[in-house]
Amino acid sequence: PWTHCRGLVDSASDCLAMKGFMVATVELADGVVVDVYTLHAEAGGDPEDNVLQEEQFAQMADFINEHSVDRAIILGGDTNLHLEPGEEDQAHDTVVWDDFLAATGLTDVCSVVDCPEPGAIDKVAWRDADGLTFEPQTFVHENETFAGPEGEDLSDHPPVSVDWTWTAES
């Protein structure tokens, strides 16, 4: 979980949600591993929320830099960072995301492949390491395959998937 949150019944009620990040180490082939991270960050958009977003992405960067040293990474989740032009917090959120990518050596998938909404809050990023190289092929919103029996949405966000190719040095 994040070190701090804001809001019980206000400011997006982040303290009532199970927000933070998780990591799993996945073995793609014998001796070929990648750390896969998922996250759900602070919502809200007032100055106090902005401070917490900065803190949370710094917390996650510190964890990555300590626990995933020399490992390839795939990271995805709800960043709650609005990078769309014209959004109220775009300038702040862009700095938070860019600083996080720089601190961890990650690359935003939408900077390499066409994304339907490249500034949307659900993001995927990756880092090559230790002879393991990833190449994202597509970024897709899986609206039709991620639906209930009557076609209803199962989440408040359209699910995303990224198709990858990867190579590993022997």
Secondary structure by P-SEA (a helix, b strand, c coil): cccbbbbcccccccccccccbbbbbbbccccbbbbbbbbcccccccaaaaaaaaaaaaaaaaaaacccccbbbbbbccccccccccccaaaaaaaaaaaaaaaccccccccccccccccccccccccccccbbbbbccccccccccccccccccccccbbbbbbcccccc
